[in-house]
Amino acid sequence: MKKTNSFLKSKLLPIILCFTLIMSLSVIYNNGSMTVDAAAAYPGDAAVSNKANYGTDVIYQIVTDRFSDGNTANNPTGALYDSTKTQLKKYFGGDWQGIINKINDGYLSNMGITAIWISQPVENIHAVFADGSTSYHGYWARDFKKTNPYFGTFTDFQNLVNAAHAKNIKVVIDFAPNHTSPADPANVNYGENGKLYDNGTLLASYTNDPNGLFHHYGGTDFSTIEDGIYRNLFDLADLNLLNNTIDSYMKAAIKKWLDLGIDGIRMDAVKHMPLGWQKNFMNTIYSYKPVFTFGEWFLGVNEVDPSYYSFSNDSGMSLLDFRFGQKVRQVLRDNTDTMYGLNAMLTDTANSHEDVRQQVTFIDNHDMDRFGQSGVSTKKTDIALALTLTSRGVPAIYYGTEQYMIGNGDPANRGMMTGFSTTTNAYKIIQKLSPLRKTNPALAYGTTTERWINNDVYIYERKFGNNVVLVALNRNLSSSANITGLNTALPAATYSDVLTGLVSGNSITVGSNGAVNNFTLAAGSAAVWQFTATSDTPTIGNVGHPMAKSGDTITIDGRGFGTTTGTVTFGTTNATIVSWSNTQVKAKVPSVAAGKVNVTLRTSGGVTSNTYSNFDVLSGAQVMVRFVVNNATTTFGQNVYLTGSVAELGNWDTNKAIGPMFNQVVYNYPTWYYDVSVPAGTTIQYKFIKKNGSTVTWEGGSNRTYTVPTNATGTVIVNWQP
């Protein structure tokens, strides 16, 4: 978010490769003598054809303009561009051809990168502001159906996708449907006045908006979620997603990019758009060409927001894991917290997210100071990378971190890529650990257990079935630590450091009872020890996409499913099997009651898997409806909620009611409103309630009835029934 004005051809070969690699993993990683094409090991959950699951992937975030200039002919001219690359608010010339070049020369794949997240590709404004600010970052859209010409053409973009897929690299685009560009209600000549175009045709500007395509409630003060949703984010012209023109426009726009073969979406500013719209938007994507999607909900240092978790659990998308990022920075960058704080964060987030393994982890990005600091040992970055690449979640590496780039604040944290060395320690760390996320499912799908801890040392274990990864970190750059009493699930053996000493790691010896021989963990070190094994026990690691309606095909990844078709069950109902392999099953969601359901798998031999909980089954295709109730007066501590006859409204369960509703921006108290995703073309019953803790007051009268639009947004305005 811009915060200032500124993916042998026989069927047998992959099976042979998989078996051979599993049998030899400890040799490959323990002696560190070779690298492997990890994607060939598990083509089901690792290939670009699997757009639903990123658990085995490592994402590399690229600010397109700041990475590599592959085609000087598309560089901007005039005040938009700085050839010296010193005026950090201007375009520098990075483009899709530059990324293609670095894909083709192996810089990314040799590092182990299997997904790239690039800047929003849509056409941005061409204006230059008084302070020199331009739209180089990609967040000031003017036309979501055209390309940014300074990045390339649609042909260039297709070439990028094709080049990435040829190297088994997924392509994630940034997408920002919250807003267009900066606008000033008092100055029509400010920038481009927030103008929005539809494939070249002007729809509206911020100050000439007769059809209400924008919100006009002023700028947010960030005091409440409501204020952040319906008011402008800084001076960015806020789009009215309830407007049918905007709703249909954004859905058509994202389909255009999906048709180009993208594999994922990073949604900008999800905190600043209605959950109801985003859930129905995700339903549109999953019903069309489903891809992994994660959103940006910014959290500050030590900030814990229950709404953040509600969003990740109910929106149909994952989130950038800001709690992870902020805490890792506190502990490993700034020394303002200890390893106890890190462990507490990992424990709490595992309990708060319904699936913490699909949240996207990072140590820095374009919206915060770079992790590296001038004059500070790069070992801090090395340790943080080792943690991120072995922790739960989907790791994202910010471009240049492998080159130890520094820069505090926007735009200094978005400098031009300083070089493409493949010999830095950070590059080698990523190179060593990225393949392990595919070859050892403990990293992609495993649980996390703290095994040894003090203020400076954290030893944790990831485990999935019989697969184990043990990681030790010592953040103290001057003092080693004597490790005694360490226990692990690793089988008895001697294990070499997967990192081959890149971060001063050592070997360990494990006894028959899981006890690790005492050892010294060097100052400023990170070590990784691992074990993989085949298993006849079916274990589900991921079910994606995270929400679906009856008839949709979902992908189940894991291990030990067997090669003969078994059964998949949603609740108590068996699903239709589309395909079946030992590591991946595709099945159609059966006709079951909507809501959160458990998914299990049973092999042809009759062995039942673990339970994958809280899969979200929708009542049907979704649209957004705004529910408004007038004259709903409340007493201190009371709030108004919405409940009704469908799962999306809580199925009359007051504990699952929607809300609390809003009453400050679009409408004011005692009028309350909320934007909700509900099943399209369905006649639903609903009512409003008042809640104060466990005390619930229902409105009087009969249940209300509403027929939801089939393919449009809707608005319901009623009076509270005494």
TORLUM-750628 format. One line per 8 residues: number of its first residue (from 1); their letters; for each residue x, y, z of C-alpha. Coordinates in Angstrom, 1 decimal, always signed. Layout:
<nodes>
NUM) A) X Y Z; ... .
</nodes>
This chain:
<nodes>
1) MKKTNSFL) +0.0 +0.0 +0.0; +1.3 +3.4 -0.9; +1.0 +5.5 +2.2; +2.2 +8.9 +1.1; +1.5 +11.3 -1.7; +3.8 +9.9 -3.2; +4.6 -21.7 -12.8; +10.7 -37.0 -19.1 .
9) KSKLLPII) +7.1 -36.7 -19.9; +5.9 -40.2 -18.8; +3.7 -40.5 -15.8; +6.2 -42.9 -14.2; +9.3 -40.7 -14.1; +7.9 -38.2 -11.5; +7.0 -41.1 -9.2; +10.5 -42.6 -9.5 .
17) LCFTLIMS) +12.0 -39.2 -8.8; +9.8 -38.7 -5.8; +10.8 -42.1 -4.3; +14.5 -41.6 -5.1; +14.6 -38.2 -3.5; +12.7 -39.2 -0.4; +15.1 -42.1 +0.1; +18.2 -39.9 -0.3 .
25) LSVIYNNG) +17.1 -36.6 +1.3; +19.3 -37.0 +4.4; +22.4 -37.5 +2.2; +21.6 -34.6 +0.0; +21.0 -32.1 +2.8; +23.4 -33.5 +5.4; +26.5 -33.3 +3.3; +25.3 -30.2 +1.5 .
33) SMTVDAAA) +27.1 -31.3 -1.7; +24.3 -30.7 -4.2; +21.1 -28.9 -4.9; +17.9 -30.4 -6.2; +15.0 -29.5 -8.3; +12.6 -29.8 -5.4; +9.6 -29.1 -7.5; +10.1 -32.3 -9.4 .
41) AYPGDAAV) +9.9 -34.2 -6.1; +6.3 -33.4 -5.4; +4.7 -32.0 -8.6; +1.3 -32.0 -7.0; +1.7 -29.4 -4.3; +4.8 -27.7 -5.8; +4.0 -27.1 -9.4; +2.6 -23.9 -10.9 .
49) SNKANYGT) -0.5 -25.9 -11.9; -1.4 -25.8 -8.2; -2.6 -22.2 -7.7; -4.5 -22.9 -4.5; -1.6 -23.9 -2.2; +1.5 -21.9 -1.5; +2.7 -23.8 +1.5; +5.7 -25.2 -0.3 .
57) DVIYQIVT) +6.6 -22.0 -2.0; +8.9 -19.1 -1.3; +7.7 -15.8 -2.7; +10.0 -13.0 -3.8; +8.5 -9.6 -3.7; +9.5 -7.2 -6.5; +8.8 -3.5 -6.8; +8.8 -3.7 -10.6 .
65) DRFSDGNT) +10.2 -0.3 -11.3; +13.1 -0.8 -8.9; +14.4 -4.3 -10.0; +15.8 -4.4 -13.5; +15.4 -2.2 -16.6; +15.1 -4.8 -19.5; +13.6 -2.5 -22.1; +14.8 +1.1 -22.1 .
73) ANNPTGAL) +12.3 +2.0 -24.9; +9.4 +1.9 -22.4; +11.0 +4.2 -19.9; +9.0 +7.3 -19.0; +10.1 +10.6 -20.3; +10.4 +14.1 -18.7; +9.7 +14.7 -15.1; +8.4 +11.2 -14.5 .
81) YDSTKTQL) +11.8 +9.6 -14.9; +15.3 +9.9 -13.3; +18.0 +8.1 -15.2; +20.4 +8.7 -12.3; +18.1 +6.7 -10.0; +18.7 +9.0 -7.1; +15.4 +10.9 -7.0; +13.5 +8.2 -5.2 .
89) KKYFGGDW) +10.0 +9.4 -5.9; +10.4 +9.1 -9.7; +10.4 +6.1 -12.1; +13.7 +4.3 -12.6; +12.8 +2.1 -15.6; +12.4 -1.3 -14.1; +9.9 -3.4 -16.1; +8.6 -6.8 -16.9 .
97) QGIINKIN) +11.3 -7.5 -19.4; +13.9 -6.9 -16.7; +12.2 -9.5 -14.5; +12.0 -11.9 -17.5; +15.8 -11.5 -17.9; +16.4 -12.4 -14.3; +14.1 -15.4 -14.6; +15.8 -16.6 -17.7 .
105) DGYLSNMG) +19.3 -16.2 -16.4; +18.4 -18.3 -13.3; +18.9 -15.7 -10.7; +15.6 -16.4 -9.1; +15.2 -20.2 -9.6; +18.8 -20.8 -8.5; +18.0 -19.0 -5.3; +15.0 -21.4 -4.8 .
113) ITAIWISQ) +12.3 -18.8 -5.5; +9.1 -20.4 -6.7; +6.8 -17.4 -6.8; +7.2 -13.7 -7.6; +4.9 -11.0 -6.3; +5.1 -8.0 -8.6; +3.8 -4.4 -8.4; +0.2 -3.7 -9.4 .
121) PVENIHAV) +0.4 -4.1 -13.2; -2.5 -1.8 -14.2; -2.2 +1.6 -15.8; -1.4 +4.3 -13.3; -1.6 +8.1 -13.5; +1.0 +9.9 -15.4; +1.1 +13.0 -13.2; +4.0 +14.4 -11.3 .
129) FADGSTSY) +3.2 +16.1 -8.0; +4.8 +19.2 -6.7; +7.1 +17.2 -4.4; +8.3 +15.0 -7.4; +6.1 +12.1 -6.5; +5.1 +9.7 -9.3; +3.2 +6.4 -9.5; +6.3 +4.2 -9.9 .
137) HGYWARDF) +5.0 +2.0 -7.1; +1.9 +1.0 -9.0; -0.7 +2.0 -6.4; -2.3 +5.0 -8.1; -4.5 +3.3 -10.7; -6.4 +5.1 -13.4; -7.4 +2.0 -15.6; -7.5 -1.5 -14.1 .
145) KKTNPYFG) -8.1 -3.0 -17.6; -4.9 -1.6 -19.2; -1.2 -2.2 -18.4; +1.2 +0.3 -16.9; +3.0 +1.3 -20.2; +6.3 +1.9 -18.3; +6.2 -1.8 -17.2; +5.2 -3.1 -20.6 .
153) TFTDFQNL) +2.4 -4.2 -22.8; -0.1 -7.1 -22.4; +2.3 -9.1 -24.7; +5.2 -8.3 -22.3; +3.1 -9.4 -19.3; +2.1 -12.7 -21.0; +5.8 -13.2 -21.8; +6.5 -12.7 -18.1 .
161) VNAAHAKN) +4.0 -15.3 -17.1; +5.2 -17.8 -19.7; +8.9 -17.3 -18.7; +8.0 -17.7 -15.0; +6.0 -20.8 -15.6; +8.8 -22.3 -17.7; +10.9 -22.1 -14.6; +8.1 -23.4 -12.3 .
169) IKVVIDFA) +7.7 -19.9 -10.8; +4.2 -18.6 -9.9; +3.2 -15.0 -10.6; +1.4 -13.0 -8.0; +0.1 -9.6 -8.9; -0.6 -6.8 -6.5; -4.2 -5.5 -6.9; -5.7 -2.4 -5.2 .
177) PNHTSPAD) -9.4 -2.1 -5.7; -9.8 +0.2 -2.7; -8.9 +3.4 -4.5; -7.6 +5.1 -7.6; -5.1 +8.0 -7.1; -4.6 +11.1 -5.0; -7.4 +13.7 -5.2; -8.2 +17.1 -3.7 .
185) PANVNYGE) -11.9 +18.0 -3.5; -10.9 +21.7 -3.6; -8.5 +21.4 -6.6; -9.6 +19.6 -9.8; -6.1 +19.9 -11.2; -4.5 +18.0 -8.3; -2.8 +15.0 -10.0; -5.4 +13.4 -12.2 .
193) NGKLYDNG) -8.3 +14.1 -9.8; -8.7 +10.4 -9.0; -10.0 +9.7 -12.5; -11.1 +6.1 -13.2; -11.1 +4.7 -16.8; -12.7 +1.6 -18.2; -10.3 +0.4 -20.9; -9.8 +4.0 -22.0 .
201) TLLASYTN) -13.3 +5.4 -21.4; -13.6 +7.9 -18.5; -16.1 +6.7 -15.9; -15.7 +9.5 -13.4; -13.4 +11.8 -11.6; -13.4 +12.5 -7.8; -15.0 +15.9 -8.2; -17.2 +15.0 -11.1 .
209) DPNGLFHH) -18.9 +11.9 -9.8; -22.7 +12.1 -10.6; -23.2 +8.3 -10.2; -21.5 +7.9 -6.8; -18.5 +5.8 -7.9; -16.4 +7.3 -5.1; -16.9 +7.9 -1.4; -17.0 +11.5 -0.4 .
217) YGGTDFST) -16.6 +11.4 +3.4; -13.2 +13.0 +3.7; -10.0 +11.4 +4.9; -9.8 +8.7 +7.6; -8.3 +9.4 +11.0; -7.8 +5.6 +11.5; -9.8 +5.8 +14.7; -12.2 +3.0 +13.8 .
225) IEDGIYRN) -12.5 +0.3 +11.2; -15.6 +2.0 +9.9; -13.7 +5.2 +9.4; -11.0 +3.5 +7.6; -13.4 +1.7 +5.2; -15.6 +4.6 +4.1; -13.2 +7.5 +4.2; -10.2 +8.2 +2.0 .
233) LFDLADLN) -7.0 +6.5 +2.8; -4.8 +9.6 +3.1; -5.7 +11.5 -0.1; -6.5 +8.5 -2.3; -9.9 +8.7 -4.0; -11.9 +5.9 -2.2; -14.0 +3.7 -4.5; -17.6 +3.0 -3.6 .
241) LLNNTIDS) -17.6 -0.8 -3.9; -21.4 -1.0 -3.2; -21.9 +0.9 -6.5; -22.9 -1.7 -9.2; -20.6 -0.1 -11.8; -17.6 -0.4 -9.5; -18.5 -3.9 -8.3; -18.9 -5.2 -11.9 .
249) YMKAAIKK) -15.9 -3.2 -13.1; -13.5 -4.7 -10.5; -14.7 -8.3 -11.1; -14.3 -7.9 -14.9; -10.8 -6.3 -14.4; -9.5 -9.1 -12.2; -10.9 -11.7 -14.7; -8.8 -10.0 -17.4 .
257) WLDLGIDG) -5.6 -10.6 -15.4; -6.7 -14.1 -14.4; -7.1 -14.9 -18.1; -3.4 -14.0 -18.6; -2.5 -16.9 -16.3; -1.6 -15.3 -13.0; -1.2 -17.7 -10.1; -2.0 -15.4 -7.1 .
265) IRMDAVKH) -3.2 -12.0 -5.9; -2.0 -9.8 -3.2; -4.9 -7.6 -2.2; -3.9 -4.1 -1.0; -5.5 -2.3 +1.9; -8.0 -5.0 +2.9; -8.6 -3.3 +6.2; -10.0 -0.4 +4.3 .
273) MPLGWQKN) -12.7 -2.2 +2.2; -15.9 -3.9 +3.4; -15.5 -7.5 +4.4; -18.8 -8.2 +2.6; -17.5 -7.0 -0.7; -14.2 -8.8 -0.4; -15.8 -12.1 +0.4; -18.1 -11.9 -2.6 .
281) FMNTIYSY) -15.1 -10.8 -4.7; -13.1 -13.9 -3.6; -16.1 -16.0 -4.5; -16.0 -14.5 -7.9; -12.3 -15.5 -8.3; -12.8 -19.0 -6.9; -15.7 -19.6 -9.2; -13.8 -18.4 -12.2 .
289) KPVFTFGE) -10.1 -19.2 -12.0; -9.2 -19.8 -8.4; -5.8 -18.6 -7.2; -4.1 -18.1 -3.8; -4.9 -14.7 -2.5; -3.5 -12.8 +0.5; -4.4 -9.4 +1.8; -2.6 -6.5 +3.5 .
297) WFLGVNEV) -4.0 -5.6 +6.9; -1.3 -3.5 +8.5; -0.6 -4.0 +12.2; +1.8 -1.9 +14.1; +4.4 -3.1 +16.7; +2.7 -5.1 +19.4; -0.7 -4.4 +17.9; -3.2 -7.3 +18.3 .
305) DPSYYSFS) -6.5 -6.8 +16.5; -9.3 -9.4 +16.8; -10.8 -8.1 +13.5; -7.5 -9.1 +11.8; -8.1 -12.7 +12.7; -11.8 -12.5 +11.9; -10.8 -11.3 +8.4; -8.3 -14.1 +7.8 .
313) NDSGMSLL) -10.8 -16.7 +9.0; -13.9 -15.5 +7.2; -12.9 -13.5 +4.1; -11.7 -16.4 +1.9; -8.2 -15.0 +1.7; -5.0 -15.2 +3.8; -3.1 -12.2 +5.1; +0.3 -10.8 +5.2 .
321) DFRFGQKV) +1.4 -11.9 +8.6; +2.2 -8.5 +10.2; +2.3 -9.9 +13.7; +5.1 -12.3 +12.6; +6.9 -9.5 +10.8; +6.7 -7.0 +13.5; +7.7 -9.4 +16.3; +10.7 -10.8 +14.3 .
329) RQVLRDNT) +11.9 -7.3 +13.8; +11.6 -6.5 +17.5; +13.5 -9.7 +18.5; +16.1 -10.1 +15.8; +16.6 -6.5 +14.4; +15.9 -4.1 +17.2; +16.4 -6.1 +20.4; +13.2 -4.7 +21.9 .
337) DTMYGLNA) +11.8 -8.1 +22.8; +13.2 -11.5 +23.6; +12.8 -15.0 +22.2; +10.0 -15.5 +24.7; +8.1 -12.9 +22.9; +8.7 -14.6 +19.6; +7.5 -17.9 +20.9; +4.4 -16.3 +22.5 .
345) MLTDTANS) +3.6 -14.7 +19.1; +3.9 -18.0 +17.3; +1.7 -19.7 +19.8; -1.0 -17.1 +19.9; -1.2 -16.7 +16.1; -1.4 -20.5 +15.7; -4.5 -20.4 +18.0; -6.1 -17.3 +16.4 .
353) HEDVRQQV) -5.8 -18.1 +12.7; -8.0 -21.1 +11.6; -5.0 -22.0 +9.4; -1.8 -20.1 +10.3; +0.1 -22.1 +7.7; -1.3 -20.1 +4.8; -0.5 -16.7 +6.2; +2.4 -14.9 +4.3 .
361) TFIDNHDM) +5.4 -14.2 +6.5; +8.1 -11.5 +6.0; +10.8 -9.6 +7.8; +10.4 -6.4 +5.7; +8.6 -5.0 +2.7; +7.9 -1.8 +0.8; +5.8 -0.3 +3.7; +8.5 -0.5 +6.4 .
369) DRFGQSGV) +12.2 +0.2 +7.0; +14.3 -2.5 +5.4; +15.5 -5.2 +7.9; +19.2 -4.5 +7.3; +20.7 -1.4 +8.9; +23.8 +0.5 +8.1; +26.7 -0.5 +10.4; +24.9 -3.5 +11.8 .
377) STKKTDIA) +26.1 -7.1 +11.3; +24.4 -8.8 +8.4; +24.2 -11.9 +10.7; +20.9 -10.4 +12.0; +19.5 -10.7 +8.5; +20.9 -14.2 +8.1; +19.2 -15.4 +11.3; +15.9 -13.7 +10.4 .
385) LALTLTSR) +15.9 -15.4 +6.9; +16.6 -18.8 +8.5; +13.7 -18.3 +10.8; +11.3 -17.1 +8.1; +12.2 -19.9 +5.7; +11.6 -22.6 +8.3; +8.7 -21.1 +10.2; +5.0 -21.8 +9.7 .
393) GVPAIYYG) +3.4 -19.7 +6.9; +4.4 -18.8 +3.3; +7.7 -16.9 +3.4; +8.0 -13.8 +1.3; +11.5 -12.3 +0.6; +11.7 -8.6 -0.2; +13.8 -7.9 -3.3; +17.3 -7.0 -2.4 .
401) TEQYMIGN) +17.3 -8.5 +1.1; +19.6 -11.2 -0.4; +21.9 -8.4 -1.3; +21.6 -6.8 +2.2; +20.0 -3.6 +0.9; +19.2 -1.0 +3.4; +16.9 +2.0 +3.5; +14.6 +3.5 +6.1 .
409) GDPANRGM) +11.2 +4.9 +5.3; +9.4 +5.3 +2.0; +10.8 +5.7 -0.6; +14.4 +4.9 +0.7; +13.2 +1.4 +1.4; +12.4 +1.0 -2.4; +15.8 +1.8 -3.9; +17.0 +0.4 -7.2 .
417) MTGFSTTT) +18.3 -3.2 -6.9; +22.0 -2.9 -6.0; +23.2 -6.0 -7.8; +22.5 -9.7 -8.5; +25.3 -11.4 -6.7; +24.7 -15.1 -6.2; +27.5 -15.4 -3.6; +26.1 -13.4 -0.7 .
425) NAYKIIQK) +25.5 -15.4 +2.5; +21.8 -14.4 +2.4; +21.4 -15.6 -1.2; +23.0 -19.0 -0.2; +20.7 -19.3 +2.9; +17.6 -18.9 +0.7; +19.1 -21.3 -1.8; +19.7 -23.9 +0.9 .
433) LSPLRKTN) +16.3 -23.6 +2.7; +13.8 -23.0 -0.1; +14.0 -26.5 -1.6; +13.5 -27.9 +1.9; +10.0 -26.4 +2.0; +9.0 -28.8 -0.8; +11.0 -31.9 +0.1; +10.2 -31.9 +3.8 .
441) PALAYGTT) +6.5 -31.3 +4.4; +7.1 -30.4 +8.0; +8.0 -26.9 +6.8; +4.9 -26.5 +4.6; +2.3 -28.1 +6.8; +3.8 -29.0 +10.2; +3.0 -27.9 +13.7; +5.5 -25.8 +15.7 .
449) TERWINND) +6.8 -26.8 +19.1; +9.3 -24.9 +21.3; +12.1 -27.2 +22.4; +14.6 -24.9 +24.1; +14.4 -21.2 +24.9; +16.0 -18.3 +26.8; +16.2 -14.6 +26.1; +18.6 -15.1 +23.2 .
457) VYIYERKF) +18.2 -18.7 +22.0; +15.2 -20.3 +20.4; +15.1 -23.9 +19.3; +11.8 -25.0 +17.7; +10.6 -28.1 +15.9; +8.3 -28.4 +12.9; +6.6 -31.8 +12.5; +4.2 -33.3 +10.0 .
465) GNNVVLVA) +3.6 -37.1 +10.3; +7.1 -38.6 +10.6; +8.8 -35.6 +9.0; +10.8 -33.4 +11.3; +12.8 -30.2 +11.1; +14.6 -28.8 +14.1; +15.9 -25.2 +14.0; +18.2 -23.4 +16.5 .
473) LNRNLSSS) +18.7 -19.7 +16.6; +21.1 -17.6 +18.7; +20.6 -13.9 +18.3; +23.4 -13.0 +20.6; +26.2 -11.9 +18.3; +28.9 -12.1 +21.0; +28.0 -15.0 +23.3; +27.6 -18.7 +22.5 .
481) ANITGLNT) +25.1 -20.8 +24.4; +25.5 -24.3 +26.0; +22.5 -26.3 +25.0; +21.7 -29.1 +27.5; +18.5 -31.1 +28.0; +17.3 -30.6 +24.4; +14.8 -33.2 +23.2; +13.5 -33.8 +19.7 .
489) ALPAATYS) +11.3 -36.0 +17.5; +14.3 -36.6 +15.2; +15.2 -40.3 +15.1; +18.4 -41.4 +16.6; +21.3 -40.3 +14.3; +23.9 -37.7 +13.7; +22.6 -34.7 +11.7; +24.6 -32.1 +9.8 .
497) DVLTGLVS) +23.4 -28.5 +9.5; +21.3 -28.1 +6.3; +22.8 -24.6 +6.1; +26.3 -26.2 +6.0; +27.6 -23.7 +8.5; +26.6 -20.6 +6.6; +25.3 -19.1 +9.8; +27.8 -20.8 +12.1 .
505) GNSITVGS) +25.7 -23.9 +12.6; +26.9 -27.2 +13.9; +26.0 -31.0 +13.8; +24.0 -32.7 +16.5; +23.7 -36.3 +17.7; +20.3 -37.6 +18.8; +19.9 -40.6 +21.0; +17.3 -43.4 +20.8 .
513) NGAVNNFT) +15.1 -41.6 +23.3; +15.1 -38.3 +21.4; +17.7 -36.7 +23.7; +20.2 -34.4 +21.9; +23.8 -34.6 +23.1; +24.9 -31.4 +24.8; +26.4 -28.9 +22.3; +27.5 -25.3 +22.0 .
521) LAAGSAAV) +25.4 -23.1 +19.8; +27.7 -20.4 +18.4; +27.2 -16.7 +18.8; +25.0 -15.2 +16.1; +24.2 -18.6 +14.6; +21.3 -20.5 +13.0; +21.3 -24.3 +12.4; +18.7 -26.5 +10.7 .
529) WQFTATSD) +18.5 -30.3 +11.0; +15.9 -32.4 +9.3; +14.5 -35.9 +8.6; +12.0 -37.1 +6.1; +10.3 -40.4 +5.8; +7.5 -41.9 +3.7; +4.3 -42.8 +5.5; +1.3 -45.0 +5.0 .
537) TPTIGNVG) -0.8 -42.7 +7.2; -2.8 -40.1 +5.2; -2.2 -36.6 +6.5; -3.8 -33.5 +5.1; -1.7 -30.5 +5.0; -3.8 -28.0 +3.2; -7.3 -27.7 +1.6; -7.5 -24.9 -0.9 .
545) HPMAKSGD) -9.1 -22.6 -1.8; -10.3 -21.8 +1.7; -14.0 -21.3 +0.9; -16.2 -22.8 -1.8; -19.8 -23.6 -2.7; -21.3 -26.9 -3.5; -19.9 -28.2 -6.9; -16.7 -26.3 -6.7 .
553) TITIDGRG) -13.4 -28.3 -7.1; -11.0 -28.0 -4.2; -7.4 -29.3 -3.9; -6.2 -31.3 -0.9; -2.5 -31.5 -0.4; -0.6 -33.7 +2.0; +1.2 -37.1 +2.2; +0.3 -40.8 +2.4 .
561) FGTTTGTV) -3.0 -40.7 +0.5; -2.0 -43.8 -1.6; -2.3 -44.2 -5.3; -5.7 -45.8 -5.4; -8.8 -43.6 -5.1; -10.3 -43.5 -1.6; -13.0 -41.1 -0.2; -13.1 -37.5 +0.9 .
569) TFGTTNAT) -15.8 -36.4 +3.3; -17.2 -33.0 +4.1; -18.8 -33.3 +7.5; -20.6 -36.6 +7.0; -21.1 -36.4 +3.2; -18.7 -37.9 +0.7; -17.4 -35.8 -2.2; -17.0 -36.7 -5.8 .
577) IVSWSNTQ) -13.3 -37.4 -6.5; -11.8 -35.6 -9.5; -8.3 -36.9 -9.3; -6.2 -38.9 -6.7; -2.5 -39.2 -6.1; -0.3 -40.0 -3.0; +0.2 -36.3 -2.3; -2.8 -34.5 -3.8 .
585) VKAKVPSV) -6.5 -35.1 -4.2; -9.0 -33.0 -6.1; -12.7 -33.3 -5.1; -15.9 -31.5 -5.7; -17.6 -30.0 -2.6; -20.8 -32.0 -2.0; -24.2 -30.7 -1.2; -23.8 -30.0 +2.5 .
593) AAGKVNVT) -25.2 -27.4 +4.9; -23.3 -24.2 +4.5; -20.9 -23.0 +7.2; -17.6 -24.2 +8.6; -17.2 -28.0 +8.1; -14.5 -30.6 +8.8; -12.8 -32.3 +5.9; -11.3 -35.8 +6.2 .
601) LRTSGGVT) -9.8 -38.3 +3.8; -9.9 -42.1 +3.8; -7.5 -44.2 +1.8; -8.7 -47.2 -0.3; -7.2 -49.3 +2.5; -9.6 -47.8 +5.0; -7.2 -45.5 +6.9; -8.6 -42.1 +7.9 .
609) SNTYSNFD) -6.6 -39.0 +7.9; -6.4 -36.2 +10.4; -9.3 -33.6 +10.3; -8.9 -30.4 +8.5; -11.2 -28.1 +10.4; -13.2 -25.0 +9.5; -13.5 -25.3 +5.8; -16.0 -22.6 +4.7 .
617) VLSGAQVM) -18.8 -23.9 +2.6; -20.9 -21.1 +1.1; -24.7 -21.1 +0.7; -24.2 -20.3 -3.0; -22.7 -17.7 -5.3; -22.3 -14.4 -3.4; -23.2 -10.8 -3.8; -22.9 -7.8 -1.4 .
625) VRFVVNNA) -25.9 -6.3 +0.2; -26.0 -3.3 +2.6; -28.4 -3.8 +5.5; -29.5 -0.5 +7.1; -31.8 -0.2 +10.1; -33.1 +3.1 +11.4; -34.2 +4.1 +14.9; -32.2 +1.4 +16.6 .
633) TTTFGQNV) -31.4 +3.2 +19.8; -29.1 +1.5 +22.3; -27.9 +1.8 +25.8; -24.3 +2.1 +26.9; -22.4 -1.0 +25.9; -25.0 -2.2 +23.4; -24.4 -2.7 +19.7; -26.6 -3.7 +16.8 .
641) YLTGSVAE) -26.0 -6.9 +14.9; -27.6 -8.8 +12.0; -28.6 -12.4 +11.9; -30.7 -14.6 +9.7; -31.5 -17.9 +7.9; -28.3 -18.5 +6.0; -24.8 -19.3 +7.1; -23.5 -15.9 +5.9 .
649) LGNWDTNK) -25.8 -14.3 +8.5; -25.0 -16.8 +11.3; -28.0 -19.2 +10.8; -29.9 -17.4 +13.6; -27.0 -18.1 +16.1; -26.5 -14.9 +18.0; -22.9 -15.8 +18.7; -22.3 -15.8 +14.9 .
657) AIGPMFNQ) -24.4 -12.7 +14.2; -22.8 -10.1 +11.8; -21.4 -7.0 +13.3; -21.2 -4.9 +15.3; -22.8 -2.7 +12.7; -21.6 +0.8 +11.9; -23.2 +4.1 +12.7; -20.8 +7.0 +12.1 .
665) VVYNYPTW) -19.9 +7.6 +8.5; -22.3 +6.7 +5.8; -25.2 +6.8 +8.3; -25.3 +8.2 +11.8; -26.7 +6.8 +15.0; -29.4 +5.7 +15.6; -29.2 +4.4 +12.1; -26.9 +1.4 +11.8 .
673) YYDVSVPA) -25.5 -0.2 +8.6; -23.3 -3.1 +7.4; -22.2 -4.5 +4.1; -22.6 -8.3 +4.0; -21.8 -11.1 +1.5; -25.0 -13.2 +1.0; -26.1 -15.9 -1.4; -27.2 -14.4 -4.7 .
681) GTTIQYKF) -30.8 -14.9 -6.0; -31.9 -16.4 -2.6; -34.8 -15.4 -0.5; -33.5 -15.0 +3.0; -35.0 -14.2 +6.4; -33.2 -11.9 +8.8; -33.6 -9.8 +11.9; -31.6 -7.3 +13.9 .
689) IKKNGSTV) -30.5 -7.8 +17.4; -28.9 -5.7 +20.2; -26.0 -7.3 +22.1; -24.2 -6.3 +25.2; -21.8 -9.1 +26.1; -24.0 -12.2 +26.5; -27.2 -10.2 +26.8; -29.2 -10.3 +23.5 .
697) TWEGGSNR) -32.3 -8.2 +22.7; -34.2 -9.2 +19.6; -36.2 -6.7 +17.6; -40.0 -7.5 +17.6; -42.3 -8.5 +14.8; -42.0 -11.3 +12.3; -38.8 -12.3 +10.6; -38.0 -10.0 +7.8 .
705) TYTVPTNA) -37.7 -11.4 +4.2; -35.5 -10.2 +1.4; -34.7 -11.6 -2.0; -31.1 -11.1 -2.8; -30.2 -9.8 -6.3; -28.8 -12.4 -8.7; -25.9 -10.4 -10.1; -25.7 -7.0 -8.5 .
713) TGTVIVNW) -25.2 -5.3 -5.2; -28.3 -4.5 -3.1; -29.4 -2.2 -0.3; -32.0 -2.9 +2.4; -33.3 +0.0 +4.5; -35.8 -0.7 +7.3; -36.9 +0.6 +10.7; -36.2 -1.2 +13.9 .
721) QP) -39.2 -3.3 +15.0; -40.1 -2.5 +18.6 .
</nodes>
